[in-house]
Structure formats: structure tokens, C-alpha cells
């Protein structure tokens, strides 16, 4: 019995000893594990530091947030205005340029034909520029290329119709041989320096429009170009929403979205809805000649007009230089289907009765030299407006063109024509719900609204905020801003020259603000020229001063005023000669100031005054 108790006591003692040893061993392990953990953590930190140092040496900047790759986005146009779209993307030694468009002159740009972007920054970094990538073939995206390519001769990339329309312009400027063009299909990618660019199918008011997915070292930047979501387009497929969703799952750094219709609620109607309107108009006006004015580049709209004309047995005449060029190119490339025998030359118009014909023409924006404007003002040599005509405006006036369009409509109405402009146009730009869809598919970290006046950009910002993008991640850019964007930041860091270069005839940039100001002054107040002749050495007055007026007053009815003006100039000249003033610059200023003061007091007008001093021996 005692032996068993001794045995149990011995076992308990042994168990206690084992527990104590186990506890000691556990503490030892925990201590060792903690030390190992600390050592491991320190070792890992040391390894990370070494790797970071090594990466820095190799130029790999992915580890430190401050040294993460940052891409520069530089909009050189297309902001604060409709048109002149051009944006540069820069990383290290590579610059990619998206679009190169023009804008049309405003009312105060007297005598100016076109406005093209200032690309001084690209010229200064010419060796970095890899190419122009064009989203679609509208003038506000391709119009400046012939002028810019003369300074920056790099390859141009675009879809089939876009390149076809660009080639029309290159032929006019004799640039076909010197310019490399590359046709890119939807879904295809191109490599340009540090960038890889994918063309994604979208819809717009011209066929072959594309959005761009730009793969950069900092992340994916999606540029929508001009777009709408049309599930039933007239030509081709609907937008590739699946690809946008795939990019969204991969992770999109920034979305640069079209803002033109961001102030409009809802969805943009399909282009096919206009075709039904045309059918109804053609059915209601079987006994009238029909004239349709639309944008030359809206190939789908022209296709629907031709479809309605063919359905109602009418012949079609295409009038207007740009319209003929675009339809010719689209037909050659297979983007428009014209039934045999439907299209006739304008010279054959007289061989058909009014109810047998349809004219498709330019001039929907009231342009003074466009075909419809010349018809309305009786200046067109081959077409005269008749009281029985029906004129359809198949476009919405661009902001600033409203007065010109109203003028043409009034002239047409005075000639007895019926003018139709309701429900004959749908926009080619996305409204709010389509822009929301793009944000929902792509889930961008940053939003950079583009394409539109400032109010449109603000509206796009509101849409981005409503889709959950933080306020600090939405940036409203201005033309010339240098935006640095990386995985964690997006901010403006500098500014480059940007603005408009004025094109007047064959002169590019030779008309600046000073010349424009003089033109405006001449247009508003006219000019007075003061001419006098002095003897070379004695500085004696031999003839004059004579006053010539243009655009200031009607001379025959203002003889008294001009006589008084002449006396004021006489006194100023005699004062100068009496003081033996030989500096002609000072003499001209005295004449100008004296005459200007007199005319302002008498007429409250301020004409341009141009003194001319001639010298004879």
C-alpha cells in the first residue's frame, strides 16, 4: 500500500517537474520565437531597404510613393471651348498626342478663317513626339493636322475612315508623300515609346469613332474621344461596352470623358430615330423639292437621307465642296451605300421635276460661304430657292452660330420656302446617363473631364462626384496645364504655352492680337490718314496737310468737320516746325494726339489716325 502511495507521489512529483519544464520550454520557445520574429521583421525590413536601394539604382521607382511613375497630361486645346481638341501625354522620352483639331473664328476675329492650336511645347520637344493618335474624323479633331505636320512630321494613327478623311486634307497641302499614316482597327493596339494605345469601338455622329485606352507606366488612362452609346447605329456595331468593363476590372487610373452634353439629362437618342423623321417628312411633301442641310462629316445622316430618297423614288444631288469630298471618300471606303442611279450631278438637276429630287448640302450652321447660305441669298449659280421648296435643317446650331442660322432661316422664309428644324437631328455626344455608364464600367480612380466649355466640364465633374469619385480626385484642367498623374496623386504642376494660332488665307500666325485689335478699331471707328510733304534739308512744309477719311464719316456731308480737323492739324504742324522739331516720330504723335482730342470732343468717336510724312529734295 505504501509502495503504491510512494509510487503515486513520485509520479505526481515527476508530472509537476515535467509541467515546470514544459512551461520553461514554452517560455524559452516564445522568447526565441519573439526574437526570431523580431529578427525576421528586421531582416525583412533590411531586405526591403536593400531592394529599394537596388531598385533606385536600377531606376525602378515602384517602391517609394514619392518616386512612383508619374505621367504628364498636357491639354493644348479642347477646354473652355467647343473644338480645337489636342492633348499630349508625356513620360520620360516619349510624347503621344491625341487628336489635332481646329476651331472656327468667333465674331470678333475679323477676317480670320481658322484657329489652330499653339504647339510650341511640342516643337520644343520634337525629339520626344512619337505620333498623333486620332479618335475620329471631325474637323475639331483632325482639321489642324495639315498645318501642324509641317512643323512636327511624325506618323498619324487612326481608323480607316478617319485616315481617309485626313488624306483628303494632306492631298490639298501636298503632304501625302512626307506623312506616314497607319490604319488601326478597333481592338488593335499600337506601341509608341513608353505608351501602348488600344483603339476601342464607340459610337458618334461619324463612323469609325474610337475611344483610347492608353497603357502608361503609371496606369491605364482611358480617353473617350467624342462618344455616345447607340445600341442601334446606322453603320457598324454598337460601342464595345464589354471591353470597357474588362478595363474597369483591371483597374483604370483616370477617365478623360467627353463633356459636350454633360448638362443634358437622360440618354442621347439613336441615330436611327432621325431616319423615321425623314421618312415622315418625305411622305408629307411628295409634291415638293426637298433640300437637307447637315454636317458634311455626318455620313450616317447622309445615308438615311439617301435611304428615304430612294424609298420615295427621288434622285439625290450632293452640293458643297466638303460634302462632296466626305461622301466621295466614305463611298470609296464602303462606309455609305448609294443605290445605283440614285446620285446625280448638279448639272442634271434641270432634267428632273422638283418632286423627283433631293439636295443634300452644307450650310446647316449658317456659314456665309456654304452652299445653303448662298442659295438663301440668291448667290448660288446653279440652285435658286423656290416658294414650293422644303428646307430641312438637320443639325443643332453650335454655340455662337445661332444668329447666322436664324439669318439663313429668315432669308429662306422670305423666299417662300418651308423650313423644318424640329426632330431632324440627334446629338453625337453622350448625355448624363451615358456618361454615368462609362464611369460605372471603368471605375476610374481619377476623373479629368475634357471636350467642352467650362460649364460642361463642371457638369461632368458633378456626374463623377455622383458616381462616388472623391472630390479631391476630380480635376478640372485648363489649356496649357501640366497635370502630373500617378497611382496615388493627380495635380497641376506647371504650365506650357497654349492657345489659338490664327489662320488668315495662307498666313499662319502672322495675325496676332495687335492686328486683330486694329481690325476691330477700323471696323468700329474707321480711319483718318493725314498726309504732308516736307523739304529734305530745310524741313519746310511743301504740301498738305491733307486729310483722307475712310469708314469715319461720309465726306460730302461732313465738309465743315473735315475743314476744322484740317485747321487743327495745320496748327499742330506749324507748332512743330516753329520749334524746329526734326524727329518725325514725335511730330506724328503730336499730330495724332491733337486730331484725336478734337474728334473725341466733337464726335465722341475714336478713329484710327495714321499720319504720313513724305520727304522730297
Secondary structure, DSSP 4 states (H G I P E B T S, - for coil): -HHHHHHHHHHHHHHHHHHHHHHHHHHHHHHHHHHHHHHHHHHHHHHHHHHHHHHHHHT--SSSGGGS--EEEEEEESBSBSS--EEEEEETTEEEEE---EEPPPTTSTT--EEEE--HHHHHTGGGEEEEE-S---HHHHTTHHHHTTTS---EEE-HHHHHHHHHHHHHTT-TTT--EEE--TT-EEEETTEEEEEEE-B-SSTT-EEEEEEETTEEEEE--S-B--TT-SSSPPP-HHHHHHHHHH-EEEEE-B-TTTTS-S-PPPTHHHHHHHHHHHHHTTTS-EEEE--TT-HHHHHHHHHHHHHTT-EEEEESHHHHHHHHHHHHTTSS---TTTB--GGGGGGS-GGGEEEEES-TT--TTSHHHHHHTT--SS----TT-EEEE-S-PPTT-HHHHHHHHHHHHHTT-EEE-SS----SS--HHHHHHHHHHH--SEE--BSB-HHHHHHHHHHHHHTT--GGGB----TTEEEEE-SS-EEEEEE----EEEEETTEES---HHHHHHHHHHHHH-EEEEEEEEETTT--EEEEEEEEEESSS-GGG-HHHHHHHHHHHHHHHHHHHHTT---HHHHHHHHHHHHHHHHHHHHS---EEEEEEEEE-
